[in-house]
Every structure is written in C-alpha cells, then in structure tokens.
Amino acid sequence: MPSPTPAGFLRAAAPGTRVVVRYRIPGGLTDALGELVSADDGECTVRTKRGDVVVDLGAVTAAKEVPPPPRRRSRSD
C-alpha cells in the first residue's frame, strides 16, 4: 500500500496528534512543530510553542507524526 502524501497524512491525522510539517515559504523552507489543531482540503493549523501556524497544504513538502517532547529535567538532576 503506498504511503499517503504529506497533505493526505495531515487530513487523516486526528486533532491532537503531535506533528512536524515542512512547508515552502518565500526564500526556502520552514517547519512547524506542535499539535495538529485541524486540517481540511486547503490548509492545516499546527499549535506551536509560539502560537497557531496556518499552513497552506499546497506548500507542504513533508509531514509526519513525532513523539512527545522529552520530559524536562529538574534542576536537582
């Protein structure tokens, strides 16, 4: 079975899935890492540390699920 396109993966992923999305911007590429808020036929929204990022699915070059962030160590560790 062929793997879905990056846009297809995002449309099929459940909201709340932690994802990284690489997409085209003027002058190159950038990534959005965070929780998938929503995705439809035209765009997806990823909740990053800096806020929600809305990405045009036509600009997406790669997308995948990623594991949860590592736990922060306490100062005494």
C-alpha positions, 0 to 999 in steps of 0.5 A, a space after each residue: 500500500 503506498 504511503 499517503 502524501 504529506 497533505 493526505 497524512 495531515 487530513 487523516 491525522 486526528 486533532 491532537 496528534 503531535 506533528 512536524 510539517 515542512 512547508 515552502 515559504 518565500 526564500 526556502 523552507 520552514 517547519 512547524 512543530 506542535 499539535 495538529 489543531 485541524 486540517 481540511 482540503 486547503 490548509 492545516 493549523 499546527 499549535 506551536 510553542 509560539 502560537 497557531 501556524 496556518 499552513 497552506 497544504 499546497 506548500 507542504 513538502 513533508 509531514 509526519 507524526 513525532 513523539 512527545 517532547 522529552 520530559 524536562 529535567 529538574 534542576 536537582 538532576 
